[in-house]
């Protein structure tokens, strides 16, 4: 058994990763100068991510989930942080005091976070927290976050532990990702929203392609260990979602705990906590000054304030083409949201 709980009995990941040559040439390298190590694409599946991940993807595939783990899985910028906080609280007796004192990235590690750049570029503090070796030594229950699609995760994951998957409508995902890619130096995105949307639809940003990621999880929504949530239902009725998550994790939440949890999960409270995290990230040199904060608006339907009619039409066509034959439907805006 390897040092970070790899299971050598599991076959190697049946996906081959190759460098995307255009990721190292103009215009991509000019628009994403922080990604100067280039991107890889895996086949089968077409998954796009960092070269470091391409070199080490098998380590994650062979990582050992535990029966008492809870994994929070999403496409990037789909309500992940909000859901992690919710899941951590339910799994830890609604302990909001510890949640306030200990950063979320420490309480709930990012599975592939150590794969975002080559080791010499990653701040040591991040590596110490997010390495697979560190994750293997964590006490239970572990709340693990990942943006990887299911087929790249440990093959026995769904049959081993509880998984909470969150999907968000793709128009808001693109806008939120656009700001995220501008914020972090390892992307350092310099282009327009329209250009970013085109790269998103073409499957040339990290974690692409979007629709296969979500549709694979949608097909697993009836698996007894999977809870499939939408970001929009969290915005519409957070109390109901807290109750569903608690039931999924076989936990009971009292009314007094519910009041505390809902307060802790309010956008205002999370943004206050995230301000400290952003300051720490600036100290470590991983985010750009003046590019905003990790928590921006947290609204459903904000895409309406960003797209031209022409771009919106192209995105509608992209959605229509990719959802053909599926019963997955997204809520694109809400009349009321928490």
C-alpha positions as CSV (number, residue, x, y, z in Angstrom):
1,X,0.0,0.0,0.0
2,X,1.4,3.4,-1.0
3,X,1.9,6.2,1.6
4,X,-1.3,8.0,0.8
5,X,-3.6,5.1,0.9
6,X,-3.4,4.1,-2.7
7,X,-5.0,0.8,-3.5
8,X,-2.7,-1.1,-5.8
9,X,-5.5,-3.6,-6.5
10,X,-7.3,-1.0,-8.5
11,X,-6.4,-1.0,-12.2
12,X,-4.7,2.1,-13.5
13,X,-6.9,4.9,-14.7
14,X,-8.0,4.0,-18.3
15,X,-7.5,7.5,-19.6
16,X,-4.5,8.9,-21.4
17,X,-3.6,12.6,-21.1
18,X,-1.9,14.5,-23.9
19,X,-0.7,18.1,-24.0
20,X,-3.0,20.5,-25.9
21,X,-0.4,22.2,-28.1
22,X,-2.5,25.4,-28.6
23,X,-2.6,25.9,-24.8
24,X,1.1,27.1,-25.1
25,X,0.6,29.4,-28.1
26,X,-1.3,32.6,-28.8
27,X,-4.0,33.5,-28.2
28,X,-4.6,31.1,-25.3
29,X,-1.2,31.8,-23.6
30,X,-1.8,35.5,-23.9
31,X,-5.3,35.3,-22.4
32,X,-4.3,32.8,-19.6
33,X,-0.6,33.8,-18.9
34,X,-0.8,32.1,-15.5
35,X,-1.3,28.8,-17.2
36,X,2.0,28.8,-18.9
37,X,2.7,25.1,-18.0
38,X,-0.1,24.3,-20.5
39,X,-3.2,22.1,-20.4
40,X,-3.8,18.5,-21.1
41,X,-6.8,16.6,-22.5
42,X,-7.7,13.1,-21.4
43,X,-9.1,10.5,-23.8
44,X,-11.6,9.0,-23.6
45,X,-13.8,11.8,-22.1
46,X,-12.1,14.9,-23.3
47,X,-11.4,16.2,-19.8
48,X,-9.2,19.3,-19.7
49,X,-6.9,20.1,-16.7
50,X,-3.3,20.9,-15.7
51,X,-0.2,19.1,-16.9
52,X,0.6,18.3,-13.3
53,X,-2.8,16.5,-13.0
54,X,-2.1,14.7,-16.3
55,X,1.1,13.3,-14.9
56,X,-0.4,12.1,-11.6
57,X,-4.1,11.4,-12.3
58,X,-3.7,7.8,-11.4
59,X,-2.8,8.7,-7.8
60,X,-6.3,10.2,-7.3
61,X,-8.0,7.3,-9.2
62,X,-6.3,4.8,-6.7
63,X,-6.9,7.0,-3.6
64,X,-8.9,5.1,-0.9
65,X,-12.2,6.6,0.1
66,X,-13.5,5.7,3.6
67,X,-17.0,4.5,4.5
68,X,-17.5,7.6,6.7
69,X,-16.2,10.1,4.2
70,X,-18.5,12.7,2.6
71,X,-17.4,13.9,-0.8
72,X,-18.7,17.2,-2.2
73,X,-18.5,17.1,-6.0
74,X,-19.2,19.9,-8.4
75,X,-18.2,21.5,-11.6
76,X,-16.1,24.6,-10.7
77,X,-18.1,27.6,-9.4
78,X,-21.4,25.8,-8.8
79,X,-21.9,26.5,-5.1
80,X,-19.0,24.3,-3.9
81,X,-17.8,26.4,-0.9
82,X,-21.4,26.9,0.3
83,X,-22.1,23.2,0.1
84,X,-18.8,22.2,1.8
85,X,-19.6,24.4,4.7
86,X,-23.1,23.0,5.0
87,X,-21.9,19.4,4.8
88,X,-19.1,20.0,7.2
89,X,-21.5,21.4,9.8
90,X,-24.0,18.6,9.5
91,X,-21.2,16.0,9.7
92,X,-19.8,17.7,12.8
93,X,-22.7,18.3,15.0
94,X,-23.5,21.8,13.7
95,X,-20.3,23.1,15.4
96,X,-20.4,26.7,14.1
97,X,-17.8,27.8,16.6
98,X,-15.1,25.5,15.2
99,X,-16.3,26.5,11.7
100,X,-15.7,30.2,12.5
101,X,-12.2,29.5,13.9
102,X,-10.8,27.1,11.4
103,X,-10.6,27.9,7.7
104,X,-12.8,25.8,5.4
105,X,-9.8,24.8,3.2
106,X,-8.3,23.2,6.3
107,X,-11.5,21.5,7.5
108,X,-12.5,20.3,4.0
109,X,-9.5,19.7,1.7
110,X,-9.5,20.0,-2.1
111,X,-8.8,16.6,-3.5
112,X,-6.9,17.7,-6.6
113,X,-5.7,21.1,-5.2
114,X,-2.1,19.9,-5.1
115,X,-2.4,19.2,-8.8
116,X,-3.1,22.8,-9.9
117,X,0.5,23.5,-10.6
118,X,3.9,21.8,-10.5
119,X,5.1,21.3,-6.9
120,X,7.7,24.0,-7.0
121,X,5.0,26.6,-7.8
122,X,2.6,25.6,-5.0
123,X,2.9,27.4,-1.7
124,X,4.1,24.9,0.9
125,X,1.2,25.7,3.2
126,X,-1.2,24.6,0.5
127,X,0.7,21.5,-0.3
128,X,0.9,20.5,3.4
129,X,-2.9,20.8,3.6
130,X,-4.0,19.4,0.3
131,X,-1.5,16.7,-0.5
132,X,-2.9,13.2,-0.8
133,X,-0.5,12.1,2.0
134,X,-2.0,14.7,4.3
135,X,-5.5,13.7,3.3
136,X,-4.8,10.0,4.1
137,X,-3.8,11.0,7.6
138,X,-6.9,13.1,8.4
139,X,-9.2,11.8,11.2
140,X,-12.7,10.8,10.2
141,X,-15.1,12.1,9.1
142,X,-13.3,13.6,6.2
143,X,-15.3,16.1,4.1
144,X,-13.5,16.1,0.7
145,X,-14.1,18.5,-2.2
146,X,-13.5,17.7,-5.8
147,X,-14.3,19.3,-9.2
148,X,-13.3,16.1,-11.1
149,X,-16.1,14.2,-12.9
150,X,-17.1,10.9,-11.4
151,X,-15.2,8.7,-14.0
152,X,-11.9,10.2,-12.9
153,X,-12.5,9.6,-9.2
154,X,-11.8,6.4,-7.3
155,X,-14.0,3.8,-9.0
156,X,-15.6,2.5,-5.8
157,X,-16.4,6.0,-4.4
158,X,-20.2,5.8,-4.9
159,X,-20.4,2.4,-3.3
160,X,-18.2,3.3,-0.4
161,X,-19.3,6.7,1.0
162,X,-21.8,9.5,0.8
163,X,-21.5,11.9,-2.1
164,X,-23.2,15.3,-2.4
165,X,-23.2,16.6,-6.0
166,X,-24.2,20.2,-6.8
167,X,-25.1,21.5,-10.3
168,X,-25.6,25.2,-11.2
169,X,-27.1,26.6,-14.4
170,X,-24.3,26.9,-17.0
171,X,-24.9,30.6,-17.8
172,X,-24.1,31.6,-14.2
173,X,-21.2,29.1,-14.0
174,X,-19.5,30.8,-16.9
175,X,-19.9,34.3,-15.4
176,X,-18.7,33.1,-12.0
177,X,-15.8,31.2,-13.5
178,X,-14.8,34.2,-15.6
179,X,-14.3,36.3,-12.4
180,X,-12.6,33.3,-10.7
181,X,-10.1,33.0,-13.5
182,X,-9.3,36.7,-13.3
183,X,-8.8,36.5,-9.5
184,X,-6.3,33.7,-9.3
185,X,-2.7,34.1,-10.5
186,X,-2.4,30.6,-11.7
187,X,-5.0,31.5,-14.3
188,X,-4.5,35.3,-14.5
189,X,-7.1,35.6,-17.2
190,X,-6.8,38.8,-19.3
191,X,-9.6,38.4,-21.9
192,X,-13.2,39.4,-22.1
193,X,-16.3,37.6,-20.8
194,X,-17.3,36.8,-24.4
195,X,-13.9,35.2,-25.1
196,X,-14.1,33.2,-21.9
197,X,-17.6,32.0,-22.7
198,X,-16.4,30.8,-26.1
199,X,-13.5,28.9,-24.5
200,X,-16.0,27.4,-22.0
201,X,-18.3,26.2,-24.7
202,X,-15.3,24.9,-26.7
203,X,-14.1,22.9,-23.7
204,X,-10.8,24.7,-23.3
205,X,-10.9,25.8,-19.7
206,X,-10.0,23.7,-16.6
207,X,-12.5,21.0,-15.7
208,X,-14.2,21.1,-19.1
209,X,-16.3,19.9,-20.7
210,X,-19.2,21.1,-18.6
211,X,-22.2,19.0,-19.8
212,X,-20.6,15.5,-19.6
213,X,-19.5,16.4,-16.0
214,X,-23.1,17.2,-14.9
215,X,-24.9,14.6,-17.0
216,X,-22.7,11.8,-15.6
217,X,-23.7,12.8,-12.1
218,X,-27.4,13.3,-13.1
219,X,-27.4,9.6,-14.2
220,X,-26.3,8.6,-10.7
221,X,-28.9,10.7,-8.9
222,X,-30.9,7.7,-7.8
223,X,-27.8,5.9,-6.3
224,X,-28.5,5.5,-2.6
225,X,-25.2,7.2,-1.7
226,X,-25.6,10.2,-4.0
227,X,-27.6,13.4,-3.2
228,X,-27.9,15.5,-6.3
229,X,-28.7,19.2,-5.5
230,X,-29.1,22.3,-7.6
231,X,-27.5,25.6,-6.5
232,X,-30.7,27.3,-7.4
233,X,-32.8,25.2,-4.9
234,X,-30.2,26.2,-2.2
235,X,-30.9,29.8,-3.0
236,X,-34.7,29.3,-3.0
237,X,-35.1,27.3,0.2
238,X,-31.9,26.6,2.1
239,X,-33.7,25.2,5.1
240,X,-35.2,22.4,3.0
241,X,-31.7,21.6,1.5
242,X,-30.2,21.5,5.0
243,X,-32.9,19.0,6.0
244,X,-32.2,16.9,2.8
245,X,-28.4,16.9,3.5
246,X,-29.0,15.9,7.1
247,X,-31.2,13.0,6.0
248,X,-28.7,11.9,3.5
249,X,-26.0,11.8,6.1
250,X,-28.3,10.1,8.6
251,X,-28.1,13.1,11.0
252,X,-30.8,14.9,13.0
253,X,-30.8,18.7,13.2
254,X,-32.7,20.4,16.1
255,X,-34.5,23.7,15.5
256,X,-31.9,25.5,17.6
257,X,-29.1,24.0,15.5
258,X,-31.0,24.8,12.3
259,X,-31.2,28.5,13.3
260,X,-27.5,28.6,13.9
261,X,-26.7,26.7,10.7
262,X,-28.9,28.9,8.5
263,X,-27.3,32.0,10.0
264,X,-23.8,30.6,9.5
265,X,-24.6,29.7,5.9
266,X,-26.0,33.2,5.0
267,X,-24.1,34.9,2.2
268,X,-23.2,37.8,4.6
269,X,-21.6,35.4,7.2
270,X,-19.8,33.4,4.5
271,X,-18.5,36.5,2.8
272,X,-17.2,37.8,6.2
273,X,-15.3,34.5,6.7
274,X,-14.1,34.5,3.1
275,X,-12.6,38.0,3.5
276,X,-10.1,36.4,6.0
277,X,-9.3,33.6,3.5
278,X,-8.8,36.1,0.7
279,X,-6.4,38.1,2.8
280,X,-4.4,35.0,3.6
281,X,-4.4,34.0,-0.1
282,X,-3.0,37.5,-0.9
283,X,-0.2,36.9,1.6
284,X,0.7,33.6,-0.1
285,X,0.7,35.4,-3.4
286,X,-1.9,33.3,-5.2
287,X,-4.5,35.9,-6.0
288,X,-4.4,39.2,-7.9
289,X,-4.8,42.5,-6.1
290,X,-7.8,44.4,-7.1
291,X,-9.5,41.5,-8.9
292,X,-12.3,41.1,-6.5
293,X,-13.0,38.4,-3.9
294,X,-13.7,34.7,-3.9
295,X,-17.3,35.3,-2.8
296,X,-18.7,37.7,-5.3
297,X,-22.6,37.9,-5.5
298,X,-23.8,34.3,-5.0
299,X,-27.0,35.1,-7.0
300,X,-29.0,32.9,-9.4
301,X,-29.7,34.5,-12.7
302,X,-26.9,37.1,-12.5
303,X,-25.9,36.1,-16.0
304,X,-28.7,38.4,-17.3
305,X,-26.5,41.4,-16.3
306,X,-23.5,40.2,-18.4
307,X,-24.4,38.7,-21.8
308,X,-25.1,40.4,-25.0
309,X,-28.2,39.1,-26.9
310,X,-25.9,37.5,-29.5
311,X,-23.8,35.7,-26.9
312,X,-26.8,34.6,-25.0
313,X,-28.2,33.1,-28.1
314,X,-25.0,31.2,-28.8
315,X,-25.1,29.8,-25.2
316,X,-28.7,28.8,-25.6
317,X,-27.8,26.8,-28.7
318,X,-24.9,25.2,-26.8
319,X,-27.2,24.2,-24.0
320,X,-29.9,22.9,-26.3
321,X,-27.4,20.8,-28.3
322,X,-25.9,19.3,-25.1
323,X,-29.1,18.6,-23.3
324,X,-30.9,16.9,-26.3
325,X,-32.2,13.6,-25.2
326,X,-31.7,14.3,-21.5
327,X,-34.4,15.1,-18.9
328,X,-32.0,17.4,-17.0
329,X,-33.5,20.9,-16.7
330,X,-31.9,24.0,-15.2
331,X,-33.6,26.9,-13.4
332,X,-32.1,29.9,-15.1
333,X,-33.5,32.6,-12.7
334,X,-35.5,32.9,-9.5
335,X,-38.4,35.2,-8.5
336,X,-37.2,34.9,-4.9
337,X,-33.9,33.8,-3.4
338,X,-32.4,33.7,0.1
